[in-house]
Amino acid sequence: MLFNSFAFLAFFPVVCVVYFALPTLRLRNLFLLVASYYFYMNWEPAYALLLLASTLITYLTALGLGKFPDRKKLLLTVGVVSNLLILFFFKYFNFAAENVAAVMSWMGVDMHVPELKVLLPVGISFYTFQAMGYMIDVSRGDVKAERDLPTYALFVSFFPQLVAGPIERSTTLLKQFYERHSFDALRAASGINLMLWGFFLKLVLADRCAIYVDSIYNNMSHHNGASILLASCLYCFQVYGDFAGYSYIAIGSARVMGFRLMDNFRHPYFFSVSVQDFWKRNHISLTTWFMDYLYYPMVGSSMRLWWWCFSIFFTFFVSGFWHGAAWTYVVSFSIFGIYLVVCMLKDLPQKRFEKKHNLKKKAWWLIANRVVTFFLVMYALVFFRATSIADAWTATTQMATTLFSVPFLSGITHLVYVAMALSVVFVVEYCSEHHKEQRFQALQNPSMRFFTVSSTALLIAIIAFGVFSGSQFIYFQF
């Protein structure tokens, strides 16, 4: 696989050189389309047919929406359902069959449902949702139906963000394929710096955390609550470093070529002051997708608080299913849904309390909110990481009963590296949160010096402390 073998580092420069060498916009887009399909076919050639099917369905549906406005609801329903059926067949059929069989067995009916022997296509949830978002945008009149099939196919399959996002909107990305991008050294340096930061988060932070997390979660019954708590905390940073790492690689590689992808993370684990704030900072492209295409349409013009609460819970419940065909994901995001309902209910009283006691200006109150938020998120992610609900419950009971024990510290070197990586991440994100890196960069003359120094430091850190075992990105499975 491209990311496992780091062939991407050879693939991407070749794409950039050819892209900027081609004389016309049409040739550039066709080349990017071929490169994107080649990139995707490295996992499994048959996946390209599925990607093409989703592209054609949404392309034709959008054209129909523009041509037959009186049949808009019917066409949109057919297009959305068709894409969801593809997603269901490849991602959820076996899960649904197992649960139906279990329910029937509980009712005393012996039922055998054959298991489908198909591999889950990489990134199917990402490009399916991006394509569905385009159809909905066309139906709302936010964007005109794209008539040029290769350009639209490139929008769905654009290789930097194809397999793990960010989930882009047609209103921002599609029009960029009609812009001619010239090579810009400073922009390219900025993009490369972002890519290196992404590899640092993945190889130095996430994969170092994974060593300890896997050793605990794969042998849950042999470890005490202190070890499970430490592993659960590290898993927060593992999944962040892994997924944010990919997002930065995607955003950076697109930036080198002149394309602008949306920010997908804004320092969620160190600076979120509530769970609500956390989801404004974490996996932004998916959160905003669900809010725009599910939550807000559900709420509509209703002023009933109970309906708002139900809608936010239901949105996160569905988001759990989006993440995978397992009840652990559903329970994890249902817990987040409960958190957000509580946030909605306490929002006004908390604001009054903070205003009355002037708490917003007090550092201890801010830090306390960040700590509480982190541990709330951590507990929900226990279910996300656990292999079963039973394992998640074991983790919960162990943390509740044997928390004040000596944690498992074998392989302490990895934990030292993790602590070093977390220190770097905190400093970088602190500077970014307070815009201090922009002030520092402004002092450099020329600005290229800033990118050169930081890129060199990141490269040295990756080579010195990175884990090069070829582990897959977590979100490739979604």
Salt bridges, closest charged atoms under 4 A:
ASP148 OD1 - ARG26 NH1 2.75
GLU179 OE1 - HIS181 NE2 3.48
GLU179 OE1 - ARG260 NH1 3.55
ASP207 OD1 - LYS202 NZ 3.12
ASP214 OD1 - ARG385 NH2 2.90
ASP242 OD2 - LYS202 NZ 2.70
ASP277 OD2 - ARG281 NE 3.23
ASP292 OD2 - ARG169 NH1 3.05
ASP347 OD2 - LYS351 NZ 3.46
GLU433 OE1 - HIS267 ND1 2.74
GLU433 OE2 - ARG281 NH2 2.86
